[in-house]
Amino acid sequence: MDGTFSVSLSGGNAFSDFAREWQARMGEKFALPPYSRATVAGFRARSRGFRLRDMIFNDFENAAALRTEGARVGAEGHLRLWIVHRGGWRFGEPGGAEHGAPAGRFLVQAGRLSHFAAMPRTSAQVLVLPAAEISRPRGAAASGRTDAAEVRLLTAHATMVRRVLDDLEPAGADAARETLAELARAVVHGGLDDVEPRLAPALALAARDLADRRLTDPELSPAAVARQLNVSVRTLQRAFAAEGKSMTAHIRERRLDEARRALIARPRRMTVTEIAARWQFADGSHFTRVFRDRYGQTPTDYVATHR
């Protein structure tokens, strides 16, 4: 029953439409719990996720408050990891104990739940997997920061899996599933295997995302990205080597791409020298040389060709 799931719903039948789609995609093993009447009546949400073997991942945003109601939810053999980016999430354990995670925190809990709830406008990612994959006592809760390197790697890998899952062959799906489990263990135990090759694609994706947000930063370098991801430069280099391209080459190519777009932007407001400076090329001559190597024309000729 592997496959992806994506809905964005509002209106009078939003909850029933969501529940029907969830049931079709996720199955009885991951059945939805009963929700409060207020949740059902005011349901407006976006949900994007996937089921992969015995795991599910869901990227969820709700407009109104969300709360379960009634019997305990989930399975005894499941472990749940909530990664909260905005708003807040709470869950209750059998016996009355309750835990919460504000934005910027994650929660880990194994076993069944008494309830869970989310504030309005909460954005969270939820991974459910067999508790046996993680050596953590049933019912024990753990919390941490979402900006931890292990959490970023987990969400980067899960996002990549969602994009390609429907096209994966069985062997690829198995590898994706094992990497999810490995990263979940790293999150819970706060460590990362520096030489684990299955983590390389997720690490490279996280590094590219960070670099792409800092292309105009003069301090951007492989070392700076490695520090931000809390891994060694050697580990980062190995992750990119597996893809046949260096981190340095990725940064240079992305800066050239953005500089090329700026050259032909309308209305164009920047000179070639200003564009070279903005995208961190040493000077106009250096920019012209690497631009010609990449595109076969000087910046000036490129502008004239594309007018």
VODRENBA-269338 format. One line per 10 residues: number of its first residue (from 1); their letters; for each residue x, y, z of N, C-alpha, C, O. Coordinates in pm, whole numbers, plus 50000, padded with zeros to 5 digits. Example, Ala and Ser with C-alpha at 12.3 -4.5 7.8 and 13.67 -1.06 7.14 Angstrom:
% residues 2
1> as> 51319:49431:50780:51230:49550:50780:51320:49670:50780:51424:49668:50846; 51285:49775:50708:51367:49894:50714:51290:50003:50787:51341:50114:50804
END
This chain:
% residues 307
1> mdgtfsvsls> 50082:49880:50000:50000:50000:50000:50086:50126:50000:50039:50233:50039; 50213:50116:49956:50299:50233:49950:50237:50337:49857:50170:50301:49759; 50258:50465:49887:50210:50570:49798:50204:50704:49868:50211:50712:49991; 50189:50811:49787:50186:50946:49839:50042:50992:49859:49947:50930:49811; 50029:51103:49931:49899:51153:49975:49908:51305:49980:49999:51358:50043; 49817:51376:49914:49822:51522:49914:49681:51578:49898:49615:51553:49798; 49635:51655:49999:49504:51718:49992:49513:51856:50055:49593:51879:50146; 49431:51949:50007:49416:52081:50066:49266:52110:50066:49206:52125:49960; 49206:52119:50186:49061:52114:50196:49005:52224:50284:49067:52263:50383; 48885:52273:50249:48806:52362:50331:48661:52347:50287:48633:52290:50182
11> ggnafsdfar> 48569:52400:50368:48427:52390:50332:48354:52288:50416:48414:52223:50502; 48223:52275:50392:48137:52193:50475:48172:52046:50479:48151:51981:50581; 48225:51991:50370:48257:51848:50365:48406:51821:50376:48452:51712:50341; 48482:51920:50424:48628:51908:50423:48676:51789:50504:48761:51713:50459; 48621:51771:50626:48671:51664:50709:48637:51526:50652:48721:51437:50651; 48515:51510:50604:48477:51380:50548:48561:51348:50424:48599:51233:50403; 48590:51449:50342:48675:51428:50225:48816:51388:50267:48876:51299:50208; 48867:51455:50368:49001:51424:50419:49005:51282:50476:49097:51205:50446; 48905:51247:50558:48902:51115:50620:48894:51004:50515:48958:50900:50529; 48815:51026:50411:48800:50926:50305:48932:50908:50230:48973:50795:50201
21> ewqarmgekf> 48997:51017:50199:49124:51008:50127:49231:50943:50215:49310:50862:50167; 49234:50980:50342:49331:50920:50434:49311:50768:50443:49407:50691:50435; 49185:50727:50459:49157:50585:50471:49204:50509:50347:49260:50401:50357; 49180:50568:50230:49218:50503:50105:49369:50492:50092:49419:50392:50039; 49442:50593:50139:49586:50596:50119:49665:50529:50231:49765:50462:50206; 49621:50548:50354:49698:50503:50469:49651:50369:50526:49731:50295:50583; 49522:50335:50511:49473:50205:50554:49438:50198:50702:49461:50292:50777; 49381:50082:50743:49334:50063:50880:49448:50069:50982:49426:50112:51095; 49566:50027:50943:49677:50025:51038:49706:50163:51092:49752:50177:51206; 49681:50267:51012:49705:50405:51053:49573:50484:51051:49570:50599:51006
31> alppysratv> 49466:50422:51099:49334:50484:51096:49332:50613:51177:49401:50625:51278; 49251:50709:51132:49235:50835:51204:49162:50812:51336:49074:50726:51343; 49197:50886:51440:49122:50878:51566:48992:50957:51553:48976:51033:51458; 48898:50941:51649:48779:51027:51650:48818:51169:51690:48899:51188:51781; 48760:51268:51622:48789:51408:51651:48669:51476:51716:48556:51429:51704; 48697:51587:51784:48590:51663:51848:48497:51722:51743:48536:51741:51628; 48374:51752:51783:48278:51811:51690:48328:51944:51636:48309:51975:51518; 48391:52023:51721:48442:52153:51676:48548:52135:51568:48554:52212:51472; 48632:52034:51584:48735:52006:51484:48672:51967:51351:48711:52017:51246; 48574:51878:51357:48508:51831:51234:48437:51945:51164:48445:51958:51042
41> agfrarsrgf> 48366:52030:51243:48286:52138:51184:48373:52246:51121:48336:52303:51018; 48487:52276:51181:48569:52386:51131:48694:52342:51060:48790:52418:51049; 48693:52218:51010:48814:52161:50955:48858:52232:50827:48784:52238:50729; 48980:52285:50829:49046:52340:50711:49194:52306:50724:49259:52347:50821; 49246:52234:50631:49382:52184:50648:49446:52152:50514:49379:52137:50411; 49579:52140:50518:49657:52091:50406:49739:51974:50457:49802:51984:50563; 49739:51865:50384:49811:51745:50428:49884:51686:50308:49825:51661:50204; 50014:51663:50325:50096:51601:50221:50185:51497:50288:50261:51529:50379; 50176:51375:50244:50255:51272:50308:50265:51146:50226:50239:51146:50106; 50303:51037:50293:50316:50910:50222:50310:50796:50323:50336:50813:50442
51> rlrdmifndf> 50276:50678:50271:50293:50554:50345:50402:50475:50275:50402:50461:50153; 50496:50423:50354:50607:50344:50302:50623:50222:50391:50674:50231:50503; 50580:50106:50339:50583:49983:50416:50507:50000:50548:50385:50019:50547; 50578:49995:50661:50514:50004:50792:50534:50141:50857:50531:50153:50979; 50555:50244:50775:50575:50380:50824:50485:50477:50748:50449:50453:50633; 50450:50587:50814:50386:50697:50744:50454:50827:50783:50509:50840:50892; 50449:50923:50691:50499:51059:50718:50395:51156:50666:50345:51140:50554; 50361:51257:50747:50259:51353:50708:50304:51494:50740:50341:51524:50854; 50300:51580:50641:50330:51723:50656:50196:51794:50662:50123:51799:50563; 50162:51850:50780:50025:51890:50808:50019:52036:50853:50102:52081:50932
61> enaaalrteg> 49920:52110:50801:49892:52247:50846:49743:52259:50869:49664:52222:50782; 49703:52309:50984:49561:52327:51014:49531:52475:51038:49610:52546:51099; 49415:52520:50987:49375:52660:51006:49308:52681:51140:49334:52781:51207; 49221:52587:51182:49149:52598:51308:49208:52500:51409:49287:52412:51374; 49168:52516:51537:49215:52426:51641:49176:52281:51609:49073:52256:51546; 49258:52188:51655:49240:52047:51625:49250:51968:51755:49341:51990:51834; 49154:51875:51777:49161:51794:51899:49090:51661:51878:48982:51655:51819; 49153:51554:51928:49087:51423:51926:48992:51413:52044:48997:51492:52138; 48905:51312:52037:48803:51297:52141:48763:51150:52151:48741:51084:52049; 48754:51099:52272:48706:50962:52288:48817:50867:52328:48900:50901:52412
71> arvgaeghlr> 48819:50750:52268:48909:50642:52308:49055:50677:52279:49085:50771:52205; 49143:50598:52341:49285:50613:52312:49312:50591:52165:49241:50517:52096; 49417:50655:52118:49447:50651:51975:49583:50587:51951:49667:50580:52041; 49603:50540:51830:49730:50483:51791:49743:50338:51833:49651:50280:51891; 49858:50280:51804:49885:50140:51833:49995:50129:51937:50082:50215:51947; 49990:50022:52016:50091:50000:52119:50231:49990:52059:50329:50031:52121; 50239:49936:51939:50370:49913:51879:50422:50027:51795:50523:50011:51726; 50357:50144:51799:50400:50258:51718:50483:50356:51800:50463:50371:51921; 50575:50421:51733:50643:50538:51788:50609:50657:51699:50610:50646:51576; 50578:50770:51761:50539:50891:51688:50639:51003:51715:50681:51025:51829
81> lwivhrggwr> 50674:51072:51609:50766:51185:51617:50697:51307:51556:50675:51312:51435; 50664:51405:51640:50604:51530:51593:50712:51636:51584:50785:51659:51681; 50724:51702:51469:50822:51808:51447:50741:51935:51421:50680:51949:51315; 50741:52028:51516:50650:52144:51513:50725:52266:51463:50823:52309:51523; 50678:52323:51353:50742:52440:51293:50669:52569:51326:50731:52676:51331; 50538:52562:51349:50459:52682:51382:50344:52638:51471:50295:52526:51459; 50300:52726:51561:50188:52693:51648:50231:52609:51766:50331:52640:51831; 50158:52501:51794:50191:52415:51906:50113:52286:51903:50002:52281:51850; 50171:52180:51959:50111:52047:51957:50118:51989:52098:50217:52007:52168; 50011:51918:52141:50008:51853:52272:49956:51710:52257:49873:51682:52171
91> fgepggaehg> 50006:51621:52342:49949:51487:52346:49943:51438:52490:50023:51478:52574; 49846:51349:52515:49830:51292:52648:49862:51144:52648:49832:51073:52553; 49923:51099:52757:49954:50959:52772:49852:50892:52864:49790:50959:52946; 49835:50762:52850:49750:50690:52945:49795:50717:53089:49914:50708:53120; 49698:50751:53176:49732:50785:53313:49727:50932:53341:49744:50974:53455; 49704:51015:53238:49683:51157:53260:49801:51247:53230:49784:51368:53224; 49922:51193:53212:50037:51278:53181:50018:51343:53044:49968:51280:52951; 50059:51469:53033:50044:51542:52907:50175:51613:52874:50243:51664:52963; 50209:51615:52746:50331:51678:52699:50296:51774:52586:50198:51755:52515; 50378:51877:52570:50353:51974:52464:50481:52013:52394:50590:52002:52449
101> apagrflvqa> 50466:52059:52270:50580:52108:52192:50540:52237:52122:50451:52236:52038; 50604:52349:52156:50581:52473:52081:50658:52471:51951:50732:52376:51922; 50642:52576:51873:50717:52587:51748:50867:52581:51778:50916:52641:51874; 50938:52507:51694:51081:52493:51711:51123:52376:51797:51241:52360:51827; 51026:52291:51836:51057:52173:51917:50998:52048:51852:50903:52056:51773; 51056:51933:51886:50996:51807:51843:50965:51721:51966:51027:51737:52071; 50869:51631:51950:50829:51538:52056:50838:51395:52004:50804:51369:51888; 50882:51304:52088:50886:51162:52055:50809:51087:52162:50829:51111:52281; 50720:50995:52122:50643:50916:52219:50609:50781:52159:50575:50772:52041; 50619:50675:52240:50586:50540:52195:50466:50489:52272:50440:50532:52385
111> grlshfaamp> 50391:50395:52211:50272:50342:52274:50148:50420:52234:50156:50509:52149; 50035:50388:52295:49909:50456:52261:49900:50592:52330:49973:50620:52426; 49809:50676:52280:49786:50810:52335:49645:50821:52390:49553:50753:52343; 49628:50908:52493:49493:50939:52539:49427:51040:52445:49307:51033:52420; 49506:51133:52394:49452:51234:52300:49570:51310:52241:49683:51297:52288; 49542:51390:52139:49637:51492:52095:49560:51612:52045:49442:51602:52010; 49627:51727:52041:49562:51852:52003:49664:51945:51941:49783:51936:51970; 49616:52036:51856:49703:52135:51793:49636:52272:51797:49515:52282:51783; 49715:52375:51818:49666:52512:51816:49623:52550:51674:49665:52485:51578; 49541:52656:51659:49513:52706:51524:49643:52746:51454:49737:52793:51517
121> rtsaqvlvlp> 49647:52727:51324:49759:52765:51238:49888:52694:51280:49996:52754:51280; 49874:52569:51316:49992:52489:51347:50044:52422:51220:49968:52374:51137; 50175:52421:51208:50241:52350:51098:50335:52248:51160:50427:52284:51234; 50313:52121:51129:50392:52015:51191:50411:51900:51093:50331:51880:51001; 50517:51826:51114:50542:51703:51039:50539:51587:51137:50595:51596:51246; 50474:51478:51099:50455:51364:51188:50507:51238:51120:50465:51204:51009; 50597:51169:51186:50647:51041:51140:50599:50934:51237:50617:50947:51358; 50537:50826:51184:50494:50713:51266:50566:50590:51212:50563:50562:51092; 50632:50516:51302:50707:50398:51262:50703:50295:51374:50663:50329:51486; 50743:50172:51348:50742:50071:51455:50834:50111:51569:50950:50147:51547
131> aaeisrprga> 50783:50103:51693:50865:50138:51808:50986:50048:51821:51087:50087:51880; 50977:49926:51767:51089:49833:51775:51212:49885:51700:51324:49840:51727; 51192:49979:51608:51306:50036:51537:51390:50126:51627:51508:50150:51599; 51330:50176:51735:51397:50269:51825:51401:50208:51964:51297:50171:52018; 51517:50195:52022:51529:50134:52154:51492:50235:52261:51578:50290:52331; 51359:50259:52272:51309:50355:52371:51194:50290:52446:51109:50229:52382; 51187:50301:52579:51079:50237:52653:50943:50288:52611:50926:50407:52583; 50846:50198:52608:50710:50236:52571:50656:50343:52666:50670:50331:52788; 50595:50447:52608:50533:50551:52687:50627:50663:52728:50581:50770:52769; 50758:50642:52719:50851:50746:52758:50858:50853:52651:50868:50822:52533
141> aasgrtdaae> 50852:50980:52691:50851:51091:52596:50987:51157:52591:51062:51154:52689; 51019:51216:52478:51144:51290:52462:51116:51413:52380:51021:51416:52301; 51198:51516:52397:51178:51640:52324:51314:51696:52284:51415:51664:52346; 51315:51779:52181:51438:51842:52136:51409:51954:52040:51293:51988:52017; 51513:52013:51984:51500:52128:51896:51490:52082:51751:51559:51989:51708; 51403:52150:51675:51385:52113:51535:51502:52157:51447:51515:52110:51334; 51587:52246:51498:51701:52287:51416:51822:52197:51436:51929:52225:51383; 51806:52088:51513:51915:51991:51525:51946:51932:51388:51855:51913:51306; 52073:51904:51363:52113:51853:51232:52040:51725:51197:52000:51705:51082; 52022:51636:51296:51956:51508:51269:51812:51529:51226:51762:51457:51139
151> vrlltahatm> 51742:51627:51286:51603:51654:51250:51595:51710:51109:51507:51673:51031; 51686:51800:51075:51686:51856:50940:51713:51749:50836:51653:51750:50728; 51803:51656:50867:51829:51547:50774:51707:51457:50758:51674:51415:50647; 51638:51429:50868:51519:51346:50862:51412:51410:50775:51355:51343:50689; 51382:51538:50796:51277:51603:50719:51318:51620:50573:51233:51612:50483; 51448:51643:50547:51494:51654:50408:51476:51521:50337:51430:51516:50223; 51514:51412:50404:51499:51280:50342:51352:51247:50320:51317:51196:50214; 51266:51275:50419:51124:51245:50404:51063:51325:50289:50980:51273:50213; 51103:51450:50275:51054:51532:50163:51097:51473:50030:51018:51469:49935; 51221:51428:50022:51270:51367:49899:51195:51237:49868:51162:51210:49753
161> vrrvlddlep> 51169:51156:49973:51094:51032:49953:50955:51062:49898:50908:50994:49807; 50889:51163:49954:50754:51196:49906:50755:51234:49758:50661:51203:49685; 50859:51301:49715:50867:51345:49576:50883:51229:49478:50831:51233:49367; 50956:51124:49522:50993:51019:49426:50930:50883:49456:50947:50790:49377; 50857:50870:49565:50811:50739:49609:50731:50666:49501:50752:50547:49480; 50641:50736:49435:50555:50669:49337:50633:50613:49219:50581:50532:49143; 50759:50657:49202:50841:50608:49090:50947:50508:49134:51021:50456:49050; 50957:50478:49264:51061:50390:49313:51030:50243:49283:50916:50199:49291; 51134:50170:49250:51125:50025:49242:51129:49968:49384:51167:50040:49476; 51090:49841:49404:51089:49784:49539:51220:49799:49614:51219:49829:49734
171> agadaaretl> 51332:49779:49548:51461:49792:49616:51485:49936:49662:51539:49958:49771; 51445:50031:49580:51459:50172:49619:51370:50207:49735:51411:50281:49825; 51246:50155:49735:51154:50181:49846:51209:50121:49976:51199:50183:50082; 51267:50002:49968:51326:49940:50087:51439:50026:50142:51450:50046:50263; 51523:50077:50053:51635:50161:50097:51585:50291:50159:51640:50337:50259; 51480:50350:50099:51423:50472:50154:51366:50448:50293:51381:50531:50383; 51300:50334:50310:51242:50300:50440:51350:50282:50546:51336:50331:50658; 51460:50211:50512:51566:50187:50608:51635:50317:50648:51676:50333:50763; 51647:50411:50553:51710:50538:50585:51620:50621:50677:51671:50689:50767; 51488:50617:50656:51397:50684:50748:51416:50632:50890:51423:50710:50985
181> aelaravvhg> 51423:50500:50904:51441:50441:51036:51575:50483:51096:51583:50515:51215; 51680:50484:51015:51814:50522:51063:51814:50667:51112:51871:50697:51216; 51751:50755:51037:51747:50896:51076:51660:50918:51198:51693:51001:51283; 51549:50844:51210:51466:50853:51330:51545:50812:51453:51534:50876:51558; 51625:50707:51441:51711:50667:51553:51810:50778:51588:51836:50805:51705; 51865:50842:51484:51960:50951:51509:51893:51066:51583:51953:51126:51672; 51768:51098:51546:51695:51205:51614:51673:51171:51761:51700:51251:51850; 51623:51050:51786:51589:51011:51923:51713:51001:52011:51710:51042:52127; 51820:50948:51957:51940:50927:52037:52040:51041:52026:52144:51038:52092; 52010:51141:51943:52094:51259:51936:52229:51237:51875:52325:51307:51907
191> glddveprla> 52239:51139:51785:52368:51112:51722:52352:51084:51575:52240:51067:51526; 52463:51081:51504:52460:51058:51360:52584:50980:51320:52696:51017:51354; 52563:50873:51247:52676:50794:51198:52746:50871:51088:52690:50894:50981; 52871:50911:51115:52943:50998:51023:52977:50930:50891:53009:50999:50794; 52970:50799:50885:53009:50729:50763:52893:50650:50702:52915:50570:50611; 52771:50671:50750:52657:50595:50699:52623:50642:50557:52574:50754:50541; 52648:50561:50453:52629:50607:50315:52483:50634:50280:52456:50715:50191; 52389:50569:50347:52248:50590:50313:52200:50729:50352:52095:50774:50305; 52276:50799:50438:52237:50934:50477:52284:51040:50377:52242:51155:50386; 52370:51002:50284:52431:51100:50193:52327:51179:50113:52339:51301:50106
201> palalaardl> 52224:51116:50050:52129:51197:49972:52055:51300:50057:52037:51414:50012; 52013:51263:50178:51942:51358:50263:52035:51471:50308:51993:51586:50313; 52160:51439:50340:52255:51541:50380:52283:51637:50265:52287:51758:50286; 52302:51585:50144:52326:51672:50029:52207:51762:50002:52225:51880:49969; 52084:51709:50015:51963:51790:49993:51955:51902:50096:51927:52016:50060; 51979:51871:50224:51975:51973:50328:52081:52080:50303:52055:52199:50322; 52200:52038:50259:52308:52133:50232:52274:52224:50115:52299:52344:50120; 52217:52167:50009:52178:52249:49894:52072:52352:49933:52079:52468:49893; 51974:52310:50013:51869:52403:50056:51928:52519:50136:51890:52634:50116; 52021:52488:50227:52086:52594:50305:52166:52688:50215:52156:52810:50227
211> adrrltdpel> 52245:52630:50125:52328:52712:50037:52243:52801:49948:52277:52918:49927; 52133:52748:49896:52048:52825:49805:51985:52947:49873:51950:53045:49807; 51972:52941:50005:51917:53055:50079:52024:53159:50113:51992:53267:50162; 52151:53125:50088:52260:53215:50129:52353:53251:50012:52470:53280:50033; 52301:53249:49890:52388:53267:49774:52454:53405:49769:52564:53418:49715; 52390:53507:49825:52451:53641:49825:52540:53665:49946:52597:53773:49960; 52552:53567:50033:52631:53580:50155:52779:53559:50124:52815:53453:50074; 52864:53656:50152:53008:53639:50123:53072:53532:50211:53180:53483:50179; 53009:53495:50321:53064:53394:50411:53023:53252:50373:53065:53156:50437; 52941:53237:50268:52896:53104:50229:53014:53021:50178:53090:53065:50093
221> spaavarqln> 53027:52900:50231:53132:52807:50192:53092:52667:50238:53002:52654:50321; 53157:52563:50187:53129:52429:50239:53148:52419:50389:53071:52351:50458; 53251:52486:50442:53275:52481:50586:53161:52546:50664:53120:52496:50768; 53109:52659:50612:52999:52727:50680:52873:52640:50680:52802:52633:50780; 52845:52574:50567:52728:52487:50559:52745:52367:50651:52650:52327:50719; 52864:52309:50655:52890:52195:50742:52869:52233:50888:52810:52156:50964; 52915:52351:50928:52895:52396:51066:52747:52410:51098:52702:52370:51205; 52671:52466:51004:52528:52486:51028:52453:52353:51037:52354:52343:51110; 52499:52252:50965:52438:52119:50970:52497:52031:51080:52452:51919:51102; 52599:52084:51149:52662:52011:51259:52725:51880:51212:52714:51778:51281
231> vsvrtlqraf> 52788:51883:51097:52863:51768:51047:53002:51817:51007:53026:51938:50998; 53093:51726:50984:53227:51764:50941:53227:51799:50792:53140:51755:50717; 53326:51879:50751:53341:51912:50609:53364:51784:50529:53315:51770:50418; 53440:51690:50586:53467:51564:50518:53335:51488:50493:53315:51433:50385; 53248:51484:50593:53119:51416:50574:53038:51483:50464:52978:51415:50380; 53036:51617:50463:52963:51690:50360:53022:51662:50222:52948:51641:50126; 53153:51662:50211:53218:51636:50083:53185:51495:50032:53163:51475:49913; 53181:51398:50123:53148:51262:50084:53005:51252:50034:52976:51178:49940; 52914:51327:50097:52774:51325:50053:52761:51378:49911:52685:51323:49832; 52836:51484:49877:52829:51539:49742:52905:51452:49643:52868:51443:49526
241> aaegksmtah> 53013:51388:49688:53088:51301:49599:53003:51186:49550:53021:51139:49437; 52909:51140:49634:52820:51032:49593:52730:51074:49477:52680:50989:49404; 52710:51206:49460:52627:51257:49350:52711:51306:49232:52656:51350:49131; 52843:51297:49245:52930:51334:49134:52953:51483:49119:52995:51528:49012; 52927:51561:49225:52947:51706:49217:52989:51755:49355:52942:51704:49457; 53078:51854:49359:53123:51907:49486:53029:52016:49536:52953:52075:49458; 53034:52043:49666:52956:52152:49724:52998:52286:49663:52914:52371:49635; 53129:52303:49644:53179:52428:49585:53122:52448:49445:53082:52558:49409; 53118:52341:49365:53063:52351:49229:52915:52386:49233:52868:52464:49151; 52842:52329:49327:52698:52361:49337:52679:52509:49367:52595:52574:49304
251> irerrldear> 52755:52564:49461:52741:52706:49496:52774:52792:49374:52701:52887:49345; 52883:52761:49303:52922:52841:49185:52814:52835:49077:52781:52938:49018; 52759:52718:49051:52658:52704:48946:52529:52777:48984:52465:52840:48899; 52491:52769:49110:52368:52839:49151:52386:52990:49145:52293:53062:49109; 52504:53039:49181:52529:53182:49172:52529:53227:49026:52477:53334:48994; 52587:53146:48938:52583:53180:48796:52440:53181:48743:52405:53268:48665; 52359:53086:48784:52219:53082:48742:52147:53211:48781:52076:53271:48700; 52165:53253:48908:52097:53373:48954:52152:53498:48886:52076:53590:48855; 52282:53503:48861:52341:53616:48790:52288:53624:48647:52259:53733:48597; 52274:53508:48581:52220:53506:48445:52078:53561:48442:52043:53639:48354
261> raliarprrm> 51995:53520:48539:51858:53571:48544:51854:53722:48566:51772:53793:48508; 51947:53770:48651:51950:53915:48678:51991:53994:48555:51947:54108:48537; 52076:53935:48469:52120:54006:48350:52006:54039:48255:52005:54144:48192; 51909:53948:48244:51800:53968:48147:51667:54000:48214:51562:53995:48150; 51672:54032:48346:51548:54069:48416:51493:54199:48359:51568:54288:48318; 51361:54209:48356:51297:54331:48306:51210:54393:48415:51128:54322:48474; 51226:54523:48444:51331:54609:48387:51464:54581:48454:51471:54561:48575; 51569:54579:48375:51702:54552:48428:51756:54677:48496:51761:54784:48436; 51796:54662:48624:51839:54779:48701:51986:54771:48744:52038:54868:48799; 52054:54659:48720:52190:54640:48769:52288:54626:48654:52256:54566:48552
271> tvteiaarwq> 52408:54681:48672:52514:54665:48573:52580:54528:48591:52555:54457:48689; 52664:54491:48493:52736:54364:48502:52824:54363:48626:52832:54262:48696; 52889:54475:48655:52976:54483:48773:52895:54466:48901:52938:54396:48992; 52779:54529:48908:52695:54517:49027:52643:54374:49045:52635:54324:49157; 52608:54311:48935:52561:54172:48942:52674:54081:48990:52652:53992:49072; 52794:54103:48937:52909:54022:48980:52932:54037:49130:52960:53938:49198; 52921:54159:49181:52942:54182:49324:52832:54118:49408:52860:54060:49513; 52707:54129:49362:52596:54075:49440:52607:53925:49456:52578:53870:49562; 52651:53858:49350:52656:53711:49355:52795:53660:49388:52829:53545:49360; 52877:53749:49449:53002:53712:49515:53110:53659:49420:53184:53566:49454
281> fadgshftrv> 53118:53719:49298:53232:53692:49211:53340:53795:49240:53309:53910:49272; 53466:53755:49230:53577:53840:49278:53575:53978:49214:53597:54079:49282; 53548:53985:49082:53540:54112:49012:53473:54088:48877:53435:53975:48846; 53458:54193:48798:53390:54180:48671:53462:54087:48575:53397:54013:48500; 53594:54090:48576:53671:54004:48486:53652:53856:48521:53635:53771:48434; 53656:53827:48651:53636:53688:48694:53496:53641:48658:53478:53529:48610; 53396:53726:48680:53258:53691:48646:53246:53665:48497:53182:53568:48456; 53306:53750:48415:53298:53733:48269:53360:53600:48226:53308:53531:48139; 53473:53566:48289:53543:53443:48250:53460:53318:48285:53442:53231:48200; 53409:53310:48408:53335:53189:48447:53198:53185:48378:53145:53077:48352
291> frdrygqtpt> 53141:53304:48349:53013:53308:48276:53032:53253:48134:52951:53175:48086; 53141:53296:48068:53166:53248:47931:53194:53097:47931:53151:53026:47840; 53265:53048:48033:53291:52904:48041:53160:52825:48055:53148:52715:48002; 53065:52881:48125:52939:52809:48151:52841:52823:48035:52779:52724:47995; 52827:52944:47982:52720:52969:47884:52770:52995:47741:52689:53010:47650; 52901:52999:47721:52954:53016:47586:52950:53158:47534:52981:53180:47417; 52912:53254:47616:52907:53395:47578:52950:53481:47697:52940:53438:47813; 52997:53602:47667:53023:53696:47776:52888:53746:47827:52788:53734:47757; 52883:53802:47948:52756:53858:47998:52697:53962:47904:52576:53964:47881; 52783:54049:47848:52733:54152:47756:52671:54090:47632:52563:54131:47589
301> dyvathr> 52737:53990:47574:52684:53924:47455:52554:53848:47488:52461:53843:47407; 52550:53792:47607:52430:53717:47648:52310:53811:47656:52200:53777:47613; 52332:53929:47712:52223:54027:47722:52177:54068:47582:52057:54074:47556; 52272:54095:47491:52236:54136:47356:52158:54025:47282:52066:54055:47206; 52195:53902:47305:52128:53789:47240:51986:53772:47289:51898:53733:47212; 51961:53800:47415:51831:53771:47475:51742:53896:47490:51640:53892:47559; 51781:54005:47427:51694:54121:47429:51571:54094:47347:51484:54181:47336
END
